[in-house]
Amino acid sequence: MSVLDARQRLVSSITGEVRPSEPMARHTTYRIGGPAALFIVLETLHDLTTALPILEEEGVPWTVVGKGSDFLVADEGYDGAVLVLGREFKRHVVEDGFLRAGAALVLAHLVQDAFSRGFSGLEWAVGIPGTLGGALAMNAGTREGCIGQVVDTVTMYVPGQGLTLVHGRDVAWDYRRSGLAGRGIILEAALNVSEGEPVRIRAQMERSLKDRKTTQPIGQPSAGSVFVNPPGDSAGRLIEAAGLKGTRMGGARVSPVHANFIVNEGGATARDVVGLIRIVKDAVRDRSGVELQPEIRFLGHFEEA
């Protein structure tokens, strides 16, 4: 693997930034993480289709990151390239009755724009962090709805194949996962929103945001829900029942507001968070017989969490 050669080739071939040894703590909502060997901003489709073959030829592994809202990056960093979609993938327009939006668009901005245009269908997503691409990959949602319910089509780039159009009806939209993950790089989606009454839309958005603020540790660095809710139960309830609400390790803490959040109270390391994850998993298994599965993604080298 030659990171140096890949960097030199990329700098002369794409319009986006290519940063070596970029601290990932700057690019995750946890504010945790060591350096990525390369941090590459892909401003255009040309950047994307140029960069991937170079990385493959140089033997450099890569992953795509949006706003880092569901990532925990190892303290030692990631010995590969982190790809971030740039300006060409942040556009959004109303076209043919659909709201077409790039995968790099921040979901909160999309929700607010839909409201300003009088479109209904995304009210449930108010306050959810991250990008549209990340929301599509994990079928982000709440009790009130999920992104899979409003997807008409998704445009993806599949290495070795090119651009692919996927119809929403052909995607397996499951709880906190979708059939899009692992198929390629999500670039754009057409969302099936409808005209609505602005007063009703605003009222629903305000209810959803109030619920998030009162039940989640908004404002503290975290990666959202740590564990997937097991069928018919709540991970937060199981963790609280095990007496772990408020448990600390280093700078990380099981949130006293919502037990399925582990927050960075200042200076937390990835080791702190992983240590708490292990404690929680073991305690819930011993008390309830339930094997909790992490919802967050791990980047870099970790022992099993």
N, C-alpha and C positions, 0 to 999 in steps of 0.2 A: 504494500500500500504506500502510495506517495502523496501525502497531503500537500507537500510543498509544490510538486509538479501540478497537481490539480488546481491549486490556488493560482499559480502563474498562468495557466491556460484559461481559467475562468475570468481572471481580471481583464485579459485581452479579448474575451469573447462575448461577454454579456454586459448589459447596461447597469444592472443592479450591483449593490455593494457586496464585497467578499471580505469578510473579517476573520482573521485568524485568532484562535484562542479567545473567543468571545464568552464572557461570563454569562451563564444561562440564568443566574439569579436576576438579571436585568429583564428577562423575557418570560418569566413565569409568575403566575399570581401568588405562588408560595414565597417568592423572593428567595428561593433556595436553588443552589446548583452550581457546580463547577463549570469550567470552560468547554465549549464545543470546539473541536479541532478547526472547523470552518463554520461560519454563520453566513448564509447566502440569501440575499434578497432577490427574488425573481420578479422583476417589474413587469415583464411581458411574457406572452406565450413563447416567443422566440427564446427568451432567457431560459425558460423551462426546458424546451426541447433541445437546447444547446448544452445546458449544464448536466443533465442526466447522463448522456453518453460519456461525457468527460469523467464524471465521477465513477462510472462503471469501468471505463478503461483504466483508470488509475487505482481501482480497487478500494475506493472510499465508500463506506456505507453511508446511507442518508436516511433522514426522516423528515416529514413535514410537520411544522408546528404553527399553530395560529397565534392566539394570545397566551398560550401556555397555561390555560385555566384548568386543565385536567392532567398536568404533568408533574411528576416528581423527578428531578434530575439528580443523579449521584453527585456527591461532594467532589469526587475526582473528575467529574465532567463526562463528556461523551466523545469517544475517539472516532468521530465521523463528522458528517456535514448535516447541519440543521438548515432546512429550507423553509423560507417564509415567502408567501405570495405577496406581491406588491401592488402597485397602483392600478394596473390593468384588471386586477381581480377584485377591486373594491367598487366597481361601478354598479349602479342599479337603475333600472328603467321600468316603466309600465308599458307593456307591449303585448298585443293580441289578448288582452284580458288577464294577463299574468304579471306578477311582480318578479322580474328577472334580476337576480343579484349575484354578484361575484362571491366566491367562497371566502375571500379575505375581509369582507365587510363585517364590521363588528355587529353582532346580533342586536345589541341594544339600539344602535343607530337605525337598523332596518325596522325595528319595532316602532320607533318614534316616527320614522318617515311614513310608514304605513298608516299610522294614526293621523298624521298631518294631511294625508291624502284622503282620509275617510274610509280606509280599507279595514275590514274586520278579518280575523283569523289568526292573528299573532298576539292577541292581548295577553295570553298566558305566559308569553316569553319575556315580559317586562322584567328587567333586573337580572336575567340570566347572563352570566359573563361569557366571553369567548366570541368566536367568529361563526359565521353561517356554516362554513366548511366543517368545523368541529361539531356543531350542532347536528349536522346531517350524518356525520360518521358515527355518532353515538346516540342518534335519535333523542336528542335533548327534549326534556319535557317536564311537566308538573302533573298534579292530579287533574288539572283542567284541560290538558291537551299536550300534544307532542308534535315535533316538526314533521314527522312522517305523514301526518294527517293532511298536510297542505301541500305536499310536493307533487307537482305534475311531472317534471323531468329533471334530471341531473346530468350535467356535462362533466365528463371525467377525461383525464389523460392517462392512458394505459401504456407504460413503457413497452416499446416493441410493437405496439399496435396503433397508437395515435389517439385522436379524439374519439370518444364513445358517448352516445346518448343513451341514458338509462331512464326508463319510464318508472315513475314512482310506484305504480301498481305492480311492477315486477320486482320490487325490492322487499326483502324480509325486514319489516320494521318491528323489532322486538324491544323489550324493556331495556333501555340504556345501551342498545347496540343496534346496528343496522347491517344489512347485507352489502352496504357500500364499502365498509372497512376492509382494507386489504385488496380491493379490486383495482385500485389506481389512485390518482390524485384528483380530488374533487375540485372543480374549477368554478362551477356556476350552477344555479338552480332556478327553475321557474316555479313560483309558488302560487297556488290557487287561492287567492284572497278574494273577498267580495266587498261591495260597497255596504257600509253600515252607518248607523246613526252615531255621529261623533260623541254625543252625550253618553250613550250607552257604552261605547268603546272606552272612553275616558274613565267611566265609573268602574268598569271591569279591570282596567289596567291599575287603577288606584287600589282596588281590593287585592289584586295579586301582589302588588308591590308592598302593601302594608303587611300582608301575610308573610312575605319573605323577610321583611325587616324584623318582625316579632318572633319568628321561629328559626332564623338562621343568623350566624355571626357575621352579618354584613359589616364590612369595613376592616376586618382582620384578614391578614394574608392566609389563604387556604387554597385548596384545589377542589372545593366543593365537596360533595358527598364522597367519603372514602370508600365505602362498601356498597355493593349492589344490594337492594332490599331482597331478602329471600322470599320465595313464593308465599303469599298470604301473611306476611309479617313485615316488620320494620327493623332495619339494622339499628337505627337509633334507639328503638325501644329495647332491643336485646342488649345493646351496649350499656344503656342506663340501668337495666335490670341486673347487669353483672357488677354494678357499683363503680363503673369506670368514668363517669362524667366528671370532668375536671382533673383527671389524672395527667401528670406532667412527666416529661422526660427531656431534660435540657431545656431548650427554648420552645419546645413543642408541647401542645396541650390538647387533650380531648375537650372540645368546647363545652362549657357549662350551659350554653344556649341550646345546642343541638349535638347530641353525642355522636352522630355520624359525620361530624366535621373534626378534623385535627387542624388546629390553627398554629401559625407561627407567631409567638408572642414576643419575638425579638431574639435574633441570633440563632434561631433553630437551624439544625443541619438535617440533611437527608437521613443520616443515621438516627437522629432523634425521632423523626417521623416513622421510619421503618421499625424502630424499636417499639414505638407505641402501637403500630399496626400488629406486630407479633403478640404483644401483651393482650390487645383486644381480641384477636382471633382465638388465642388460647383460652382466655377467660370465657368467652361466649360459647366456645365448643364444650368446655368443661361444665358450664352451667346449664346450657340449653341443648347441647348436641347438634348445634347448627354450625356449619363450616362457612363462615363469611368469605365472600370473594371480593377482592379489591375492584373498585370502579375506576380509580385513577390509573394513569399509565406511567410506567417506569422507564426512564431513559438513562442509559449508562449501565455500569456493572453493579448489580445488587445481588446479595444472597437472597434466597427465596423469602418473599414477604408474606 
